């Protein structure tokens, strides 16, 4: 693509209309595919649990049942409220690469 995707007019950024349509289409398709995948995975999980199956192997994949468990987490919001000095001494800053977020209307 040699054309500009974004133009700026009077301080307002404008996305090329064709690009906007393509991105929206991709996002909708990905959402539909993800929903279908989630439904299928839920059905497989339910059936594996019902039939007490721990592993299924095919030529293309291995599906393993992972039992539910409890996860231990730290309530950082409460720690910060109760002990701000202690909280600050354990804060670690991690760089995050730039990205874009797309929300469909």
Number of C-alpha atoms within 10 A of each C-alpha: 4 4 6 8 13 12 11 9 8 5 7 8 10 12 14 13 11 10 12 13 12 11 14 16 13 12 15 13 12 12 12 12 12 12 12 12 12 12 12 12 13 12 12 14 18 13 12 17 14 9 9 10 13 13 11 11 9 7 5 5 8 9 15 13 15 10 7 6 6 5 5 6 6 7 8 12 11 11 14 13 10 11 12 12 11 11 15 11 8 8 9 7 6 6 6 6 5 5 5 4 4 8 6 8 4
